[in-house]
Amino acid sequence: MITLHRCKLQFVKIGGHPCWRVEKALIDQGIEYETVHQDRDAVEAGTGQRKFPAIRLEDGTWYREESKDMARRIREGRLN
């Protein structure tokens, strides 16, 4: 299962919020995931950045780019 690292503002469900944009794409595509909130140290160790959202794939690799690009890639079925 993949892990979505996102901010703690999970209640914010508007299209422009970066974390929600990526989480909604995962939901819409039926991709199972677990959520980790506010672990910037893990994100930085995995991606070299402290920005949310970021995804840790099942094989342990990390994926991070701007949320619009992440959502597009997820919706295109190109996450893995």
PyMOL Python script that loads the backbone (N, CA, C, O; Angstrom):
from pymol import cmd

cmd.read_pdbstr("""\
ATOM      1  N   MET A   1       0.842  -1.173   0.000  1.00  0.00           N
ATOM      2  CA  MET A   1       0.000   0.000   0.000  1.00  0.00           C
ATOM      3  C   MET A   1       0.890   1.240   0.000  1.00  0.00           C
ATOM      4  O   MET A   1       1.945   1.251   0.634  1.00  0.00           O
ATOM      5  N   ILE A   2       0.467   2.275  -0.707  1.00  0.00           N
ATOM      6  CA  ILE A   2       1.249   3.508  -0.728  1.00  0.00           C
ATOM      7  C   ILE A   2       0.897   4.362   0.486  1.00  0.00           C
ATOM      8  O   ILE A   2      -0.135   4.166   1.128  1.00  0.00           O
ATOM      9  N   THR A   3       1.773   5.305   0.782  1.00  0.00           N
ATOM     10  CA  THR A   3       1.574   6.209   1.906  1.00  0.00           C
ATOM     11  C   THR A   3       1.566   7.640   1.398  1.00  0.00           C
ATOM     12  O   THR A   3       2.512   8.088   0.751  1.00  0.00           O
ATOM     13  N   LEU A   4       0.493   8.345   1.696  1.00  0.00           N
ATOM     14  CA  LEU A   4       0.378   9.759   1.361  1.00  0.00           C
ATOM     15  C   LEU A   4       0.809  10.576   2.566  1.00  0.00           C
ATOM     16  O   LEU A   4       0.197  10.494   3.631  1.00  0.00           O
ATOM     17  N   HIS A   5       1.849  11.352   2.400  1.00  0.00           N
ATOM     18  CA  HIS A   5       2.303  12.270   3.440  1.00  0.00           C
ATOM     19  C   HIS A   5       1.691  13.620   3.112  1.00  0.00           C
ATOM     20  O   HIS A   5       1.951  14.193   2.054  1.00  0.00           O
ATOM     21  N   ARG A   6       0.874  14.121   4.030  1.00  0.00           N
ATOM     22  CA  ARG A   6       0.152  15.357   3.773  1.00  0.00           C
ATOM     23  C   ARG A   6       0.105  16.211   5.027  1.00  0.00           C
ATOM     24  O   ARG A   6       0.520  15.776   6.101  1.00  0.00           O
ATOM     25  N   CYS A   7      -0.405  17.433   4.885  1.00  0.00           N
ATOM     26  CA  CYS A   7      -0.532  18.321   6.036  1.00  0.00           C
ATOM     27  C   CYS A   7      -1.631  17.830   6.962  1.00  0.00           C
ATOM     28  O   CYS A   7      -2.388  16.921   6.621  1.00  0.00           O
ATOM     29  N   LYS A   8      -1.709  18.433   8.122  1.00  0.00           N
ATOM     30  CA  LYS A   8      -2.698  18.005   9.111  1.00  0.00           C
ATOM     31  C   LYS A   8      -4.091  18.572   8.848  1.00  0.00           C
ATOM     32  O   LYS A   8      -5.033  18.230   9.563  1.00  0.00           O
ATOM     33  N   LEU A   9      -4.240  19.417   7.855  1.00  0.00           N
ATOM     34  CA  LEU A   9      -5.523  20.057   7.572  1.00  0.00           C
ATOM     35  C   LEU A   9      -6.407  19.168   6.699  1.00  0.00           C
ATOM     36  O   LEU A   9      -6.855  19.580   5.629  1.00  0.00           O
ATOM     37  N   GLN A  10      -6.646  17.971   7.161  1.00  0.00           N
ATOM     38  CA  GLN A  10      -7.405  16.992   6.380  1.00  0.00           C
ATOM     39  C   GLN A  10      -8.851  17.421   6.170  1.00  0.00           C
ATOM     40  O   GLN A  10      -9.503  16.942   5.242  1.00  0.00           O
ATOM     41  N   PHE A  11      -9.358  18.304   7.004  1.00  0.00           N
ATOM     42  CA  PHE A  11     -10.732  18.770   6.862  1.00  0.00           C
ATOM     43  C   PHE A  11     -10.895  19.740   5.691  1.00  0.00           C
ATOM     44  O   PHE A  11     -12.020  19.999   5.264  1.00  0.00           O
ATOM     45  N   VAL A  12      -9.796  20.280   5.165  1.00  0.00           N
ATOM     46  CA  VAL A  12      -9.867  21.204   4.037  1.00  0.00           C
ATOM     47  C   VAL A  12     -10.047  20.383   2.766  1.00  0.00           C
ATOM     48  O   VAL A  12      -9.134  19.678   2.336  1.00  0.00           O
ATOM     49  N   LYS A  13     -11.224  20.479   2.174  1.00  0.00           N
ATOM     50  CA  LYS A  13     -11.542  19.681   0.994  1.00  0.00           C
ATOM     51  C   LYS A  13     -11.991  20.599  -0.135  1.00  0.00           C
ATOM     52  O   LYS A  13     -13.094  20.471  -0.665  1.00  0.00           O
ATOM     53  N   ILE A  14     -11.107  21.526  -0.487  1.00  0.00           N
ATOM     54  CA  ILE A  14     -11.369  22.409  -1.616  1.00  0.00           C
ATOM     55  C   ILE A  14     -10.342  22.108  -2.701  1.00  0.00           C
ATOM     56  O   ILE A  14      -9.209  21.724  -2.412  1.00  0.00           O
ATOM     57  N   GLY A  15     -10.749  22.285  -3.935  1.00  0.00           N
ATOM     58  CA  GLY A  15      -9.914  21.902  -5.074  1.00  0.00           C
ATOM     59  C   GLY A  15      -8.532  22.513  -5.110  1.00  0.00           C
ATOM     60  O   GLY A  15      -7.603  21.890  -5.624  1.00  0.00           O
ATOM     61  N   GLY A  16      -8.366  23.713  -4.579  1.00  0.00           N
ATOM     62  CA  GLY A  16      -7.074  24.369  -4.656  1.00  0.00           C
ATOM     63  C   GLY A  16      -6.072  23.955  -3.596  1.00  0.00           C
ATOM     64  O   GLY A  16      -4.899  24.316  -3.678  1.00  0.00           O
ATOM     65  N   HIS A  17      -6.518  23.203  -2.603  1.00  0.00           N
ATOM     66  CA  HIS A  17      -5.602  22.786  -1.539  1.00  0.00           C
ATOM     67  C   HIS A  17      -4.730  21.639  -2.054  1.00  0.00           C
ATOM     68  O   HIS A  17      -5.264  20.603  -2.450  1.00  0.00           O
ATOM     69  N   PRO A  18      -3.412  21.795  -2.061  1.00  0.00           N
ATOM     70  CA  PRO A  18      -2.519  20.799  -2.672  1.00  0.00           C
ATOM     71  C   PRO A  18      -2.686  19.381  -2.124  1.00  0.00           C
ATOM     72  O   PRO A  18      -2.726  18.421  -2.894  1.00  0.00           O
ATOM     73  N   CYS A  19      -2.781  19.248  -0.823  1.00  0.00           N
ATOM     74  CA  CYS A  19      -2.891  17.901  -0.250  1.00  0.00           C
ATOM     75  C   CYS A  19      -4.211  17.249  -0.631  1.00  0.00           C
ATOM     76  O   CYS A  19      -4.252  16.061  -0.952  1.00  0.00           O
ATOM     77  N   TRP A  20      -5.299  18.031  -0.595  1.00  0.00           N
ATOM     78  CA  TRP A  20      -6.595  17.472  -0.958  1.00  0.00           C
ATOM     79  C   TRP A  20      -6.630  17.116  -2.448  1.00  0.00           C
ATOM     80  O   TRP A  20      -7.200  16.092  -2.826  1.00  0.00           O
ATOM     81  N   ARG A  21      -6.033  17.943  -3.281  1.00  0.00           N
ATOM     82  CA  ARG A  21      -6.007  17.671  -4.721  1.00  0.00           C
ATOM     83  C   ARG A  21      -5.422  16.280  -5.003  1.00  0.00           C
ATOM     84  O   ARG A  21      -5.977  15.522  -5.798  1.00  0.00           O
ATOM     85  N   VAL A  22      -4.313  15.953  -4.357  1.00  0.00           N
ATOM     86  CA  VAL A  22      -3.666  14.660  -4.566  1.00  0.00           C
ATOM     87  C   VAL A  22      -4.468  13.539  -3.915  1.00  0.00           C
ATOM     88  O   VAL A  22      -4.639  12.471  -4.504  1.00  0.00           O
ATOM     89  N   GLU A  23      -4.959  13.777  -2.704  1.00  0.00           N
ATOM     90  CA  GLU A  23      -5.750  12.745  -2.034  1.00  0.00           C
ATOM     91  C   GLU A  23      -7.024  12.431  -2.826  1.00  0.00           C
ATOM     92  O   GLU A  23      -7.403  11.265  -2.941  1.00  0.00           O
ATOM     93  N   LYS A  24      -7.678  13.443  -3.364  1.00  0.00           N
ATOM     94  CA  LYS A  24      -8.900  13.242  -4.152  1.00  0.00           C
ATOM     95  C   LYS A  24      -8.601  12.434  -5.404  1.00  0.00           C
ATOM     96  O   LYS A  24      -9.404  11.584  -5.789  1.00  0.00           O
ATOM     97  N   ALA A  25      -7.466  12.677  -6.047  1.00  0.00           N
ATOM     98  CA  ALA A  25      -7.087  11.897  -7.228  1.00  0.00           C
ATOM     99  C   ALA A  25      -6.905  10.423  -6.850  1.00  0.00           C
ATOM    100  O   ALA A  25      -7.329   9.537  -7.591  1.00  0.00           O
ATOM    101  N   LEU A  26      -6.281  10.161  -5.711  1.00  0.00           N
ATOM    102  CA  LEU A  26      -6.115   8.778  -5.247  1.00  0.00           C
ATOM    103  C   LEU A  26      -7.482   8.124  -5.009  1.00  0.00           C
ATOM    104  O   LEU A  26      -7.716   6.985  -5.414  1.00  0.00           O
ATOM    105  N   ILE A  27      -8.366   8.852  -4.357  1.00  0.00           N
ATOM    106  CA  ILE A  27      -9.709   8.338  -4.082  1.00  0.00           C
ATOM    107  C   ILE A  27     -10.445   8.058  -5.387  1.00  0.00           C
ATOM    108  O   ILE A  27     -11.020   6.984  -5.563  1.00  0.00           O
ATOM    109  N   ASP A  28     -10.425   9.024  -6.299  1.00  0.00           N
ATOM    110  CA  ASP A  28     -11.146   8.888  -7.566  1.00  0.00           C
ATOM    111  C   ASP A  28     -10.643   7.716  -8.398  1.00  0.00           C
ATOM    112  O   ASP A  28     -11.413   7.102  -9.136  1.00  0.00           O
ATOM    113  N   GLN A  29      -9.363   7.404  -8.285  1.00  0.00           N
ATOM    114  CA  GLN A  29      -8.783   6.299  -9.046  1.00  0.00           C
ATOM    115  C   GLN A  29      -8.896   4.967  -8.307  1.00  0.00           C
ATOM    116  O   GLN A  29      -8.505   3.926  -8.837  1.00  0.00           O
ATOM    117  N   GLY A  30      -9.425   4.998  -7.098  1.00  0.00           N
ATOM    118  CA  GLY A  30      -9.592   3.769  -6.331  1.00  0.00           C
ATOM    119  C   GLY A  30      -8.289   3.180  -5.827  1.00  0.00           C
ATOM    120  O   GLY A  30      -8.180   1.971  -5.622  1.00  0.00           O
ATOM    121  N   ILE A  31      -7.308   4.032  -5.630  1.00  0.00           N
ATOM    122  CA  ILE A  31      -5.993   3.585  -5.157  1.00  0.00           C
ATOM    123  C   ILE A  31      -6.008   3.540  -3.631  1.00  0.00           C
ATOM    124  O   ILE A  31      -6.319   4.538  -2.980  1.00  0.00           O
ATOM    125  N   GLU A  32      -5.677   2.395  -3.071  1.00  0.00           N
ATOM    126  CA  GLU A  32      -5.606   2.263  -1.620  1.00  0.00           C
ATOM    127  C   GLU A  32      -4.348   2.964  -1.112  1.00  0.00           C
ATOM    128  O   GLU A  32      -3.274   2.871  -1.707  1.00  0.00           O
ATOM    129  N   TYR A  33      -4.515   3.659  -0.009  1.00  0.00           N
ATOM    130  CA  TYR A  33      -3.384   4.390   0.575  1.00  0.00           C
ATOM    131  C   TYR A  33      -3.618   4.556   2.062  1.00  0.00           C
ATOM    132  O   TYR A  33      -4.740   4.437   2.555  1.00  0.00           O
ATOM    133  N   GLU A  34      -2.541   4.831   2.757  1.00  0.00           N
ATOM    134  CA  GLU A  34      -2.645   5.247   4.151  1.00  0.00           C
ATOM    135  C   GLU A  34      -2.104   6.657   4.240  1.00  0.00           C
ATOM    136  O   GLU A  34      -1.332   7.090   3.384  1.00  0.00           O
ATOM    137  N   THR A  35      -2.506   7.364   5.262  1.00  0.00           N
ATOM    138  CA  THR A  35      -2.139   8.768   5.401  1.00  0.00           C
ATOM    139  C   THR A  35      -1.234   8.970   6.605  1.00  0.00           C
ATOM    140  O   THR A  35      -1.466   8.407   7.675  1.00  0.00           O
ATOM    141  N   VAL A  36      -0.206   9.775   6.418  1.00  0.00           N
ATOM    142  CA  VAL A  36       0.660  10.225   7.502  1.00  0.00           C
ATOM    143  C   VAL A  36       0.581  11.745   7.498  1.00  0.00           C
ATOM    144  O   VAL A  36       0.718  12.376   6.450  1.00  0.00           O
ATOM    145  N   HIS A  37       0.360  12.334   8.673  1.00  0.00           N
ATOM    146  CA  HIS A  37       0.245  13.786   8.781  1.00  0.00           C
ATOM    147  C   HIS A  37       1.491  14.401   9.393  1.00  0.00           C
ATOM    148  O   HIS A  37       2.030  13.896  10.377  1.00  0.00           O
ATOM    149  N   GLN A  38       1.936  15.479   8.808  1.00  0.00           N
ATOM    150  CA  GLN A  38       2.951  16.348   9.383  1.00  0.00           C
ATOM    151  C   GLN A  38       4.293  15.707   9.687  1.00  0.00           C
ATOM    152  O   GLN A  38       4.911  16.078  10.686  1.00  0.00           O
ATOM    153  N   ASP A  39       4.768  14.794   8.909  1.00  0.00           N
ATOM    154  CA  ASP A  39       6.088  14.204   9.146  1.00  0.00           C
ATOM    155  C   ASP A  39       7.072  14.753   8.111  1.00  0.00           C
ATOM    156  O   ASP A  39       7.530  14.036   7.222  1.00  0.00           O
ATOM    157  N   ARG A  40       7.382  16.035   8.251  1.00  0.00           N
ATOM    158  CA  ARG A  40       8.261  16.700   7.279  1.00  0.00           C
ATOM    159  C   ARG A  40       9.674  16.109   7.269  1.00  0.00           C
ATOM    160  O   ARG A  40      10.344  16.128   6.236  1.00  0.00           O
ATOM    161  N   ASP A  41      10.123  15.592   8.396  1.00  0.00           N
ATOM    162  CA  ASP A  41      11.457  14.992   8.435  1.00  0.00           C
ATOM    163  C   ASP A  41      11.524  13.770   7.517  1.00  0.00           C
ATOM    164  O   ASP A  41      12.506  13.586   6.798  1.00  0.00           O
ATOM    165  N   ALA A  42      10.487  12.939   7.540  1.00  0.00           N
ATOM    166  CA  ALA A  42      10.451  11.761   6.660  1.00  0.00           C
ATOM    167  C   ALA A  42      10.370  12.190   5.204  1.00  0.00           C
ATOM    168  O   ALA A  42      11.035  11.609   4.346  1.00  0.00           O
ATOM    169  N   VAL A  43       9.563  13.200   4.922  1.00  0.00           N
ATOM    170  CA  VAL A  43       9.433  13.696   3.549  1.00  0.00           C
ATOM    171  C   VAL A  43      10.769  14.240   3.059  1.00  0.00           C
ATOM    172  O   VAL A  43      11.175  13.963   1.930  1.00  0.00           O
ATOM    173  N   GLU A  44      11.447  15.001   3.889  1.00  0.00           N
ATOM    174  CA  GLU A  44      12.745  15.549   3.500  1.00  0.00           C
ATOM    175  C   GLU A  44      13.772  14.442   3.278  1.00  0.00           C
ATOM    176  O   GLU A  44      14.561  14.505   2.335  1.00  0.00           O
ATOM    177  N   ALA A  45      13.764  13.447   4.127  1.00  0.00           N
ATOM    178  CA  ALA A  45      14.699  12.323   3.965  1.00  0.00           C
ATOM    179  C   ALA A  45      14.426  11.575   2.665  1.00  0.00           C
ATOM    180  O   ALA A  45      15.356  11.104   2.011  1.00  0.00           O
ATOM    181  N   GLY A  46      13.159  11.465   2.290  1.00  0.00           N
ATOM    182  CA  GLY A  46      12.801  10.708   1.096  1.00  0.00           C
ATOM    183  C   GLY A  46      12.865  11.485  -0.200  1.00  0.00           C
ATOM    184  O   GLY A  46      13.165  10.922  -1.253  1.00  0.00           O
ATOM    185  N   THR A  47      12.579  12.804  -0.129  1.00  0.00           N
ATOM    186  CA  THR A  47      12.481  13.590  -1.366  1.00  0.00           C
ATOM    187  C   THR A  47      13.500  14.711  -1.480  1.00  0.00           C
ATOM    188  O   THR A  47      13.698  15.268  -2.559  1.00  0.00           O
ATOM    189  N   GLY A  48      14.146  15.041  -0.368  1.00  0.00           N
ATOM    190  CA  GLY A  48      15.066  16.177  -0.372  1.00  0.00           C
ATOM    191  C   GLY A  48      14.341  17.505  -0.208  1.00  0.00           C
ATOM    192  O   GLY A  48      14.968  18.563  -0.250  1.00  0.00           O
ATOM    193  N   GLN A  49      13.032  17.459  -0.022  1.00  0.00           N
ATOM    194  CA  GLN A  49      12.214  18.655   0.166  1.00  0.00           C
ATOM    195  C   GLN A  49      11.382  18.502   1.432  1.00  0.00           C
ATOM    196  O   GLN A  49      11.189  17.393   1.930  1.00  0.00           O
ATOM    197  N   ARG A  50      10.896  19.620   1.944  1.00  0.00           N
ATOM    198  CA  ARG A  50      10.037  19.571   3.126  1.00  0.00           C
ATOM    199  C   ARG A  50       8.588  19.889   2.770  1.00  0.00           C
ATOM    200  O   ARG A  50       7.787  20.195   3.654  1.00  0.00           O
ATOM    201  N   LYS A  51       8.248  19.821   1.501  1.00  0.00           N
ATOM    202  CA  LYS A  51       6.906  20.191   1.038  1.00  0.00           C
ATOM    203  C   LYS A  51       5.954  19.007   1.022  1.00  0.00           C
ATOM    204  O   LYS A  51       6.343  17.875   0.731  1.00  0.00           O
ATOM    205  N   PHE A  52       4.701  19.294   1.341  1.00  0.00           N
ATOM    206  CA  PHE A  52       3.613  18.337   1.197  1.00  0.00           C
ATOM    207  C   PHE A  52       2.835  18.674  -0.070  1.00  0.00           C
ATOM    208  O   PHE A  52       2.876  19.822  -0.514  1.00  0.00           O
ATOM    209  N   PRO A  53       2.154  17.754  -0.646  1.00  0.00           N
ATOM    210  CA  PRO A  53       2.111  16.327  -0.346  1.00  0.00           C
ATOM    211  C   PRO A  53       3.278  15.586  -0.989  1.00  0.00           C
ATOM    212  O   PRO A  53       3.939  16.091  -1.897  1.00  0.00           O
ATOM    213  N   ALA A  54       3.508  14.383  -0.493  1.00  0.00           N
ATOM    214  CA  ALA A  54       4.495  13.470  -1.060  1.00  0.00           C
ATOM    215  C   ALA A  54       3.948  12.056  -0.890  1.00  0.00           C
ATOM    216  O   ALA A  54       3.168  11.783   0.022  1.00  0.00           O
ATOM    217  N   ILE A  55       4.362  11.180  -1.767  1.00  0.00           N
ATOM    218  CA  ILE A  55       3.889   9.799  -1.729  1.00  0.00           C
ATOM    219  C   ILE A  55       5.082   8.865  -1.625  1.00  0.00           C
ATOM    220  O   ILE A  55       6.065   8.993  -2.354  1.00  0.00           O
ATOM    221  N   ARG A  56       4.970   7.927  -0.704  1.00  0.00           N
ATOM    222  CA  ARG A  56       5.956   6.848  -0.615  1.00  0.00           C
ATOM    223  C   ARG A  56       5.313   5.610  -1.210  1.00  0.00           C
ATOM    224  O   ARG A  56       4.291   5.130  -0.719  1.00  0.00           O
ATOM    225  N   LEU A  57       5.918   5.099  -2.265  1.00  0.00           N
ATOM    226  CA  LEU A  57       5.362   3.950  -2.979  1.00  0.00           C
ATOM    227  C   LEU A  57       5.667   2.651  -2.238  1.00  0.00           C
ATOM    228  O   LEU A  57       6.487   2.625  -1.320  1.00  0.00           O
ATOM    229  N   GLU A  58       5.005   1.590  -2.642  1.00  0.00           N
ATOM    230  CA  GLU A  58       5.147   0.292  -1.970  1.00  0.00           C
ATOM    231  C   GLU A  58       6.583  -0.217  -1.974  1.00  0.00           C
ATOM    232  O   GLU A  58       6.994  -0.919  -1.050  1.00  0.00           O
ATOM    233  N   ASP A  59       7.348   0.131  -3.008  1.00  0.00           N
ATOM    234  CA  ASP A  59       8.729  -0.353  -3.084  1.00  0.00           C
ATOM    235  C   ASP A  59       9.702   0.521  -2.281  1.00  0.00           C
ATOM    236  O   ASP A  59      10.910   0.285  -2.298  1.00  0.00           O
ATOM    237  N   GLY A  60       9.171   1.527  -1.581  1.00  0.00           N
ATOM    238  CA  GLY A  60       9.999   2.385  -0.743  1.00  0.00           C
ATOM    239  C   GLY A  60      10.491   3.644  -1.420  1.00  0.00           C
ATOM    240  O   GLY A  60      11.075   4.504  -0.761  1.00  0.00           O
ATOM    241  N   THR A  61      10.271   3.779  -2.720  1.00  0.00           N
ATOM    242  CA  THR A  61      10.671   5.001  -3.405  1.00  0.00           C
ATOM    243  C   THR A  61       9.654   6.100  -3.133  1.00  0.00           C
ATOM    244  O   THR A  61       8.506   5.833  -2.776  1.00  0.00           O
ATOM    245  N   TRP A  62      10.098   7.344  -3.308  1.00  0.00           N
ATOM    246  CA  TRP A  62       9.269   8.501  -3.039  1.00  0.00           C
ATOM    247  C   TRP A  62       8.910   9.200  -4.344  1.00  0.00           C
ATOM    248  O   TRP A  62       9.655   9.146  -5.322  1.00  0.00           O
ATOM    249  N   TYR A  63       7.769   9.847  -4.338  1.00  0.00           N
ATOM    250  CA  TYR A  63       7.314  10.643  -5.479  1.00  0.00           C
ATOM    251  C   TYR A  63       6.833  11.983  -4.942  1.00  0.00           C
ATOM    252  O   TYR A  63       5.992  12.043  -4.044  1.00  0.00           O
ATOM    253  N   ARG A  64       7.381  13.059  -5.506  1.00  0.00           N
ATOM    254  CA  ARG A  64       6.996  14.409  -5.103  1.00  0.00           C
ATOM    255  C   ARG A  64       7.211  15.355  -6.263  1.00  0.00           C
ATOM    256  O   ARG A  64       8.306  15.428  -6.820  1.00  0.00           O
ATOM    257  N   GLU A  65       6.174  16.076  -6.628  1.00  0.00           N
ATOM    258  CA  GLU A  65       6.270  17.227  -7.512  1.00  0.00           C
ATOM    259  C   GLU A  65       5.099  18.126  -7.180  1.00  0.00           C
ATOM    260  O   GLU A  65       4.402  17.870  -6.198  1.00  0.00           O
ATOM    261  N   GLU A  66       4.858  19.148  -7.940  1.00  0.00           N
ATOM    262  CA  GLU A  66       3.741  20.038  -7.633  1.00  0.00           C
ATOM    263  C   GLU A  66       2.438  19.247  -7.655  1.00  0.00           C
ATOM    264  O   GLU A  66       2.284  18.321  -8.451  1.00  0.00           O
ATOM    265  N   SER A  67       1.506  19.610  -6.787  1.00  0.00           N
ATOM    266  CA  SER A  67       0.286  18.811  -6.600  1.00  0.00           C
ATOM    267  C   SER A  67      -0.533  18.665  -7.881  1.00  0.00           C
ATOM    268  O   SER A  67      -1.127  17.609  -8.101  1.00  0.00           O
ATOM    269  N   LYS A  68      -0.582  19.675  -8.719  1.00  0.00           N
ATOM    270  CA  LYS A  68      -1.328  19.562  -9.985  1.00  0.00           C
ATOM    271  C   LYS A  68      -0.726  18.471 -10.856  1.00  0.00           C
ATOM    272  O   LYS A  68      -1.449  17.693 -11.480  1.00  0.00           O
ATOM    273  N   ASP A  69       0.597  18.418 -10.894  1.00  0.00           N
ATOM    274  CA  ASP A  69       1.282  17.395 -11.683  1.00  0.00           C
ATOM    275  C   ASP A  69       1.098  16.010 -11.068  1.00  0.00           C
ATOM    276  O   ASP A  69       0.931  15.022 -11.783  1.00  0.00           O
ATOM    277  N   MET A  70       1.131  15.948  -9.752  1.00  0.00           N
ATOM    278  CA  MET A  70       0.913  14.667  -9.070  1.00  0.00           C
ATOM    279  C   MET A  70      -0.498  14.148  -9.355  1.00  0.00           C
ATOM    280  O   MET A  70      -0.676  12.979  -9.697  1.00  0.00           O
ATOM    281  N   ALA A  71      -1.495  15.019  -9.213  1.00  0.00           N
ATOM    282  CA  ALA A  71      -2.885  14.612  -9.447  1.00  0.00           C
ATOM    283  C   ALA A  71      -3.079  14.155 -10.894  1.00  0.00           C
ATOM    284  O   ALA A  71      -3.747  13.153 -11.145  1.00  0.00           O
ATOM    285  N   ARG A  72      -2.501  14.881 -11.834  1.00  0.00           N
ATOM    286  CA  ARG A  72      -2.625  14.503 -13.248  1.00  0.00           C
ATOM    287  C   ARG A  72      -2.009  13.126 -13.492  1.00  0.00           C
ATOM    288  O   ARG A  72      -2.601  12.285 -14.169  1.00  0.00           O
ATOM    289  N   ARG A  73      -0.846  12.909 -12.951  1.00  0.00           N
ATOM    290  CA  ARG A  73      -0.170  11.614 -13.136  1.00  0.00           C
ATOM    291  C   ARG A  73      -0.989  10.462 -12.529  1.00  0.00           C
ATOM    292  O   ARG A  73      -1.098   9.390 -13.123  1.00  0.00           O
ATOM    293  N   ILE A  74      -1.554  10.696 -11.354  1.00  0.00           N
ATOM    294  CA  ILE A  74      -2.392   9.682 -10.710  1.00  0.00           C
ATOM    295  C   ILE A  74      -3.603   9.394 -11.581  1.00  0.00           C
ATOM    296  O   ILE A  74      -3.931   8.231 -11.817  1.00  0.00           O
ATOM    297  N   ARG A  75      -4.271  10.433 -12.062  1.00  0.00           N
ATOM    298  CA  ARG A  75      -5.472  10.264 -12.886  1.00  0.00           C
ATOM    299  C   ARG A  75      -5.179   9.593 -14.224  1.00  0.00           C
ATOM    300  O   ARG A  75      -6.045   8.934 -14.799  1.00  0.00           O
ATOM    301  N   GLU A  76      -3.965   9.764 -14.710  1.00  0.00           N
ATOM    302  CA  GLU A  76      -3.553   9.111 -15.967  1.00  0.00           C
ATOM    303  C   GLU A  76      -3.122   7.662 -15.745  1.00  0.00           C
ATOM    304  O   GLU A  76      -2.797   6.958 -16.702  1.00  0.00           O
ATOM    305  N   GLY A  77      -3.119   7.215 -14.493  1.00  0.00           N
ATOM    306  CA  GLY A  77      -2.734   5.846 -14.194  1.00  0.00           C
ATOM    307  C   GLY A  77      -1.243   5.615 -14.253  1.00  0.00           C
ATOM    308  O   GLY A  77      -0.801   4.489 -14.480  1.00  0.00           O
ATOM    309  N   ARG A  78      -0.456   6.661 -14.051  1.00  0.00           N
ATOM    310  CA  ARG A  78       0.999   6.560 -14.164  1.00  0.00           C
ATOM    311  C   ARG A  78       1.714   6.744 -12.831  1.00  0.00           C
ATOM    312  O   ARG A  78       2.858   7.197 -12.797  1.00  0.00           O
ATOM    313  N   LEU A  79       1.045   6.396 -11.732  1.00  0.00           N
ATOM    314  CA  LEU A  79       1.680   6.585 -10.426  1.00  0.00           C
ATOM    315  C   LEU A  79       2.844   5.635 -10.209  1.00  0.00           C
ATOM    316  O   LEU A  79       3.883   6.049  -9.694  1.00  0.00           O
ATOM    317  N   ASN A  80       2.699   4.394 -10.583  1.00  0.00           N
ATOM    318  CA  ASN A  80       3.773   3.427 -10.337  1.00  0.00           C
ATOM    319  C   ASN A  80       4.727   3.349 -11.502  1.00  0.00           C
ATOM    320  O   ASN A  80       5.690   2.584 -11.461  1.00  0.00           O
TER     321      ASN A  80
END
""", "prot")
cmd.dss("prot")
cmd.show_as("cartoon", "prot")
cmd.util.cbc("prot")
cmd.orient("prot")
